[in-house]
Structure formats: structure tokens, C-alpha cells
Amino acid sequence: MGIVVRRMREGDGEALRAVQRACPEAAQWEAKEELGRVVWVAEAEGEVAGFAVWQELPGGEAELLNLAVAPGARRRGAGRALVEAMERRRVWLEVRASNEEAIRFYEALGFERRGVRRAYYRDPVEDAVVMGRG
């Protein structure tokens, strides 16, 4: 499956919400470009397969705020392509401590565990593993 990564377009909202609903482990807030946030969309065979929301930080760094790939499109390169779209800058992210699959995914992309934020997540309350690359 060929993956195409592009910036979010005006008509993508419903497709992004559908991916988000299919991914309860992802952050559940509206993906839109505002306040320095950038939204990349991964397409596979013309359909939205996933998205990443990130924001620029001072000093050329970035924070990955949300990454979601539809369950049927996983393990086919969409998540990797979305992270690679952030280029080779220093990138930070938080991930639920219980989400071992995501932690292994990020580690495979060169991220390292850098710390823990206690009780960072709500519904349910859970620690976050802070990860960084670069």
C-alpha cells in the first residue's frame, strides 16, 4: 500500500474524526490547524488512513500532540510516514504508560524514554511516558 502524507485540507474533518473514533487510545480532541499546530494526513489508496498533530517549539524542536492510524491501516507504514513528515528535528511526545505497542513503535523510530509525568492522563488517570528523539 502506497502512503501519501500531506497537510490537512478543509474537507478532511469527518474522515479525521472517523479515524479518531476508531482509535480510543489516541487523544480525543479535534484535529485542526491553529495556534502553531500542524496536521498531517496519511492517505492510502485515496482514503484517510491516519493523522498526526504537532506543534513547533522554540529552537527548532517539535511536540507530537496526537497520532492516530485507523486499525485497518496499521502496520503498513502510515504511522512511520507521519512521524517522518516531522523531519529530522528534535521531537518530544507523551504516551500512556500502558500503551506498550505505541512505546515500542516510537522506540523503533529512534525515540527514547526520557521521563514520566505522574497522573498526566484523565479518563482513566494514568502516567505518561515522556519520549524524545534527536
C-alpha positions in Angstrom: 0.0 0.0 0.0 1.5 3.4 -1.0 1.2 6.0 1.7 0.9 9.7 0.7 1.4 12.3 3.5 0.0 15.8 3.1 -1.2 18.7 5.1 -4.8 18.6 6.3 -7.4 20.1 3.9 -10.7 21.8 4.6 -12.8 18.7 3.7 -10.8 16.2 5.9 -12.7 16.9 9.2 -15.1 14.0 9.1 -12.5 11.4 7.9 -10.2 12.5 10.8 -13.0 12.2 13.3 -13.8 8.7 12.0 -10.1 7.7 12.5 -10.1 9.2 15.9 -13.3 7.3 16.9 -11.7 4.1 15.8 -8.7 4.8 18.0 -9.8 5.2 21.6 -6.2 5.1 22.8 -5.5 8.3 20.8 -6.2 11.8 22.3 -9.8 12.6 21.7 -9.9 16.2 20.6 -10.5 17.9 17.3 -7.5 17.9 14.9 -7.3 21.4 13.4 -4.5 23.7 12.4 -4.4 26.6 14.9 -2.1 28.2 17.4 1.0 26.9 15.7 -0.3 23.4 15.3 0.3 21.4 12.1 -1.9 18.5 11.0 -0.5 15.9 8.6 -2.8 13.4 7.0 -1.7 9.9 5.7 -3.7 8.6 2.7 -3.6 5.0 1.5 -5.3 4.3 -1.8 -7.0 7.7 -1.7 -8.6 7.1 1.7 -7.5 8.8 5.0 -5.6 6.2 7.0 -4.3 8.4 9.8 -3.2 11.7 11.0 -0.6 13.5 13.2 -1.0 16.7 15.1 2.2 18.5 16.2 3.4 22.0 17.1 6.6 23.9 16.6 8.6 24.7 19.7 11.4 27.2 20.1 14.8 26.2 19.0 13.6 24.0 16.1 12.0 21.4 18.3 8.5 20.0 17.9 6.0 18.2 20.1 3.9 15.4 18.7 0.4 16.0 20.2 -1.6 13.3 18.7 -1.0 10.3 16.3 -3.8 8.0 15.2 -3.9 5.4 12.4 -7.1 3.5 11.6 -6.9 -0.1 12.8 -7.2 -1.5 9.3 -4.3 0.6 8.1 -1.8 -0.2 10.9 1.5 -1.9 10.3 1.5 -0.7 6.7 3.7 2.4 7.1 1.2 5.2 7.7 2.3 5.9 11.3 6.0 5.9 10.3 5.4 8.2 7.4 3.5 10.7 9.6 6.3 10.8 12.1 8.9 11.1 9.3 7.0 14.1 8.0 8.1 16.0 11.1 11.6 15.9 9.5 14.8 15.4 11.5 14.1 17.9 14.2 14.2 17.2 18.0 10.7 15.8 18.8 9.0 15.2 22.1 5.8 13.3 23.0 3.9 11.8 25.8 2.3 8.3 25.6 0.2 6.4 28.1 2.4 4.2 30.2 0.1 1.2 29.5 0.3 1.7 25.7 3.3 -0.7 25.2 2.6 -1.1 21.5 2.9 2.7 20.9 6.1 2.8 23.1 7.7 0.0 21.0 6.6 1.8 17.8 8.3 5.1 18.9 11.4 3.3 20.1 11.7 1.7 16.6 11.7 5.2 15.2 14.6 6.3 17.4 12.7 7.8 20.4 14.0 7.2 23.9 12.2 7.2 27.2 13.2 10.5 28.9 10.9 10.6 32.0 7.4 10.1 33.4 4.6 12.6 34.1 2.6 11.3 37.0 -1.2 11.2 36.6 -0.9 13.1 33.2 -3.9 11.5 31.6 -7.5 11.5 32.6 -10.3 9.0 31.9 -8.7 6.9 33.3 -6.0 8.7 35.3 -2.6 7.3 34.1 1.0 8.2 34.0 2.6 9.4 30.7 6.0 8.2 29.4 7.9 11.2 28.0 9.8 10.3 24.9 12.3 12.2 22.8 14.2 11.9 19.6 17.1 13.9 18.4 
